[in-house]
Every structure is written in structure tokens, then in C-alpha cells.
């Protein structure tokens, strides 16, 4: 039905033993055609389905030239694991390609990291600074306003001179943070060290916004969910 009503739309369905559902990938033709006019910075995320059969919803979104949230692809699978993320990102690359300066932003989930490294080895894999801050707070049991202020300022400045001053203040606020953040990779969460253009997209908030739009739809059976996605998009 999707292909009939939306010619050019890509629907990849993977089944397993006894033809049981495993994975689904959907990208509408309009999304594929328009991506070349969007910024090459995509946010990827996964969230739980809430219906009888559970599962995980995968989303890929970006910003268009007017700074509006632009969906690219959706996927459904059993859980957030290496095999599914690799399968999903391969379908994404097959249909959208890999553009110069391509940036992928996500949280630090190990399966995402492995899949991006395998499928998009030439893309810049950057981290959501909000998720990284939460990791930092949890690891060092620190929730001070001072930590947040220094952290966000450090992540967003562009000059190395400003970065060095602010990073010193950040590490002074949490003494053990320096080693942790350097091991994560300064190029993955700061503008000053980033080798790519993030266009000020520092978090996966656009993915969270898409998940919020779909919160009720995620309670539906998969076939009904797909139709609702078609109507929404």
C-alpha cells in the first residue's frame, strides 16, 4: 500500500524462521528526494514501542534549510542491538547515501557506535551533549549547577583559547572529569575540536521531538502504526 500511494517509497521487510517479522525500514520518496537540500547532520535514536508486541522504533531526522525538523526514515525491530542497528544503517546508506561533511549525532549506546563505525566509516560520529552530561553526572555523582554551566559553555565555544579556559574550569569543578571527557573524545562533543560542521546541532532533541509526536502512535499494532506514519508525514 505504501508503494502504491507513494511511488518511490522504500519499504524493506526482513523476516526470519517461519516468515516471522524481524525488521522493518521505511523511507518515503519525498524524504529521499529532499535530503540533498537539507543539512548533512542527522540525528539517530531509538525508543520503545508500547503496544502488545513491544519492540523498538528507530528514527532518523535532520534539519531542513529553514531549520525545521525533517524526518528521513523509520524502522522497527525487536531490540536495540548491534545486528539491528547495522541492518538499519545499511538501509539508510543505500537510500540516502553519504554526503560530504556527513555528521551523525547520537547518544553513546555501544550498538550505535559499532554500527556507525562499520556502515559510515567516513562520517563524523558526534555525541549528544545532553546525554553525555547525564553520563558525566552519573559517573561522578555530581549534579551541581556549576558543572552544567561550565560543561555547556565548554561544548559550544569555537575558539581554542576560550575552550582551554572553560575546560580548565570544568575540570576544576569535577577533578576526575578531564580523563573521562578526553577518553570520550573532545572532537565528539565540542565545537572547538570538531572536525565537522554541526550547524549548532549539539543534541538529539530533534529525535526526541519526533518521538514525542509519535508517542500515541507507538501504542498501535505495526500495520496501523505504518499507516499513521504515512498520514503524519
N, C-alpha and C positions, 0 to 999 in steps of 0.2 A: 504493500500500500504506500509506503513512504516513497519508493522509487517511482510509482505511478503518478502520485500527486506532486512530487518534487524531483523532476528528471535531473540526473546528475548526482543525486544524493548517494552517499556511500553508506552501506549497511553491511558490516562484517559480523557474521554469527559463527561462533566456534562451539561445536558440540563434542561430547565425549562418548563414553560407553553407553550403548543402547540409545544413542542420539539424544542424550540428556544435555540440557543447556549448561554452558560453561561461561563463555564470554560474549559480550556484545559491544560493537563500536559503531557510533553514528556520527556522521558529519554531513550536514545539509550542503547542497551545491552552492547556495548563496554564501555560506561561510567560507567555503574553499576558494571561491572566486574573489571574494573581497579581502582575504587575508593579505594579499600583496599591497593593499592600501593602508594596512594597519601597522602599528609599530611592531618591530620584531621582538617584542618582550611578552612572553606568555607565562601565565600562572597556572600551575597544575596542582590538583588537590583531589582528595578522596573523602567521602563521607558515607555514613551508613544509610542503607535503605531501611524503611521502618515497617514494611509490610510483612505478611505471613512468612515469606521465604527469605527474608533478610537480604544479605548481600551488601555490596559496596557500590556506590555511584562515583565514577571518575569524571572530572570536568576539566576542560581546558578553555581558558578565557584570556582575552587581551584587551587593550585599549585601541579604539579607532582614532582617526586623526582629530576628532572632536572631543577626545578624552572621555568617550562613552564606553561602557563595558560592552564588549563584543564577544559572544560565545563562539567557540570554534568546534569543539567536539565533546561527545558524551560517551561514557562507557559503563558497563555493568559487569560485575564479576562476583565471585564467591567471597573473596577476602583481599586485603591489601598485602600482596606478596610479590616476590621477585618475578615469578613467571607471568603473572597478570600485568604488572607494570611494564615489563619488556614487551609483551604482546601488544598492549595498548599503545605504547610509544612507537612501536614499529608501524602500526596502522596510521598513527598520526603523521609520521615522517613520510610514508608512502603517499599520503594525500595532500599534505601541506608543504612538504619539502623542508629544506634547511636554508634559511636566508643568511646573507652576510650580517655579522653582528648579532646573530640569533642568541637570545637570552631566555633561559628557563628559570623561573623562580618557584621555589617550593619550601616546605619545611624540611627537617633533617631526617625524615624517615629513611632507614637504611635501604629499603627496596627501591625507593625513588632514586637514590644516589647511584645504586648499581645499574638501574635501567637507563638513566640518563648517560652514564659513562659508556654504556655499551651501544646504545642506539644513536645518541647525539654526541659523539666524541669531540666534535668541533664547536659545539655550542658552549656558551658560558653558563655554568650552573650556579646561580646565585641563591642566597638564602633569604627567607622572610625574616626581617629583623625583629618582628613581634614574637615569632615563635622562638627565635634564638634568645631573646631577652628572657622569655619564660624558662628556657633551658638553663640559662645563667642563674636566675633566681633560685630554681630548684636545686641546682648543683651546689651552690654556695650558701643556701638558706638565707638569702638576703632579699628584702623587699623594700629597701629604703628609696625614698623619692630621689635622693642624691644619685643613686646608682642609675635609675631610669633617665634622669636628666643628662648625666654625663654620657650614658650609652647612646641615646638618640642623637645627641649633638655630635658625638664622635662618628656615628654612622653616616651622617648626612653632609658633613663638610667636604669641600672639594680640594682645598689646598693642603699639601703635606705639612706645612708649618702649623696650620690650625689643628690638623689631625694629631700631630705629635703632642701638642699642648693638652688637647682634650683626652687623648688616650692615656696620657700620664695621670690626669685627674681621675679618669675612670678606674685605672688600675690601683690608684691610691685608695679609692673608695672600697674596692674589693681586691685585696692584695694578691689573691691567687687567680684572679680573672685573666691576667696577662697571658700566662701559658695556655690556658684553655682557649681563649679567643684567637691566639696565634696558631694553635693547632687546628682550629676550625678553618682558618684561612682568612686573613684580613681582606683579601681580594673578593671574598664571597659575601661580605656584609657591610663594607664601607665604600662610599663613593670615591674617596681619595685613592684607594688602592685598586679599585675595579678596573679591569682592562676593557670593559664594555660600557655601552650606554644603556643605563636603566631607565632613562626618561622619568626619573623621580618615582619609579615604581619600586618601593622598598619592601612591600609586604605582599601577602597573598589575599589582601582584603577584597579584591575583585572576585576571587574564587568564593570567599565567604559570603559575599553579596549574592552570587549566583545560587549558592546552596540555600540561602535564606529564601530566595524566590521559590525554590523547589521544595521547601520543607513539607508542604501538604501533599505535593505530588509524589514524594518519596514513600508515602504510605500505600500507594496504589500497586496493583499487580503489574508486572513488567509490560504486558501488552498495552494496558491502559496508560501506563506511565509514558510509553513511547508516543502514543497519540497526543498526550498532554504536552509533551516536549514539542511536537510538531505544531500544535496550536499556539504555544507560547512564543516560539521562535519564528 
